[in-house]
Amino acid sequence: MLDKQFKFTPGKLEKIRISLLVTFILVFILFFLKPFDMVSYVPHQKWYLYFGYGLSLFISHLIIIFIEDKIYLKQGKKWYVKNEIFIKLLYFLIGSTIIYFYHFLFVKTFQKPWTSFPVFVLKYTLPFFLMFLPLMVFYRNMKGEFYSKAEEKVSLNGTNKSEKYILKRKDILFTRSENNYVFVYYLDDEIVKKIMLRNTLSKIHEQAPFLVKSHRSYLVNPDKILSLNGNAQNANLQLKSFDEKVPVSKTYYSNIKDAVTEV
């Protein structure tokens, strides 16, 4: 259950927009519910203080955006239920801490910062967090998405400026180098086509690092491997949607075998 994939919102601007929305809602609720003791403050001072709570929440949200993006990229653009639970708990902890110290420094209704923190959390930040949690989960499900590596776009470039092609990762079959050129074999509506780039195989590998080297002249898309035939001395690959065999040299046999196992 915890290792089940969960939707993720990769766009930073989209996440900042929802952060601003949550901040606005918080300030609006504080203005009408008035949960904190601000009797001694004049009206315009209260507005500034309410804005400070919203700013504290917004800062917390920006920190969380940075952390969750790091986790998302480190996991190969995957997001799981356990990540979502962790990030929400971390959001609650960071948000509670920043808002509390803002409250302690500017509203000044507590005299002992450390002993008053648990009381503040239970009385104020926890109820607000539980209020916003359904909104955040709903938003993630509505705007979030599951990462599909198959739809990832790959830019393949030659040494000439005119040699630039954008292909979907799922369409690339393999590449073959010959003299100073690299031929890229790919699918276009289930029809095998090829493009020619003036470049080295190593440079193409840098542009498409998901490809696996099977031979000194070949790079293969591991998602397209149907079977590995033969042994380390004499092996070849059968690819999906491609009839010809792709050679596998002894040097790269173990790497290809590992790639086949992971597919």
URFENTA-V174380 format. One line per field, one symbol per residue. ss: DSSP state (@ for helix, = for strand, . for the rest). psi: psi as a letter, one per 40 degrees, with the letter a starting at -180 (. if undefined). burial: + if it has 16 or more other ideal C-beta (glycine too) atoms within 10 Angstrom, else -. A space follows every 50 residues. Layout:
BEGIN
ss: ???
psi: ???
burial: ???
END
This chain:
BEGIN
ss: ....=..=...@@@@@@@@@@@@@@@@@@@@@@.........@@@@@@@@ @@@@@@@@@@@@@@@@@@@@@@@@.....=@@@@@@@@@@@@@@@@@@@@ @@@@@@@.....@@@@@@@@@@@@@@@@@@@@@@@@@@@@@@@.=...@@ @.=====......=====@@@=======..========..========.. @@@@@@@...=====..====@@@=======..======..=======.@ @@@@@@@@@@@@.
psi: ddeiiiiihdhddddddddddddddddddddddgdihfdeiidddddddd ddddddddddddddddddddddddeffihidddddddddddddddddddd dddddddfeidhdddedddddddcddddddddddddddddddeiihhhdd ehihhhiadideghhhiideehciihihbeihhhhihhfehhiiihhhii dddddddgeeihheieeihihdeehdihiaaddgiihhihehdiihihid dedddddddddd.
burial: -----++++-----+--++--++-+++-++-----+-+-------+--++ -+++-++++++--++--+---+-----+++--++--++--++-+++-+++ -+++--+--------++--++--++--++--+---+--++---+--+--- ---+-+++--------+-+++++++++----+-++++---------+-+- +--++--+--+++++--++++++++--+------+++-+--+---++++- -++--+--+----
END
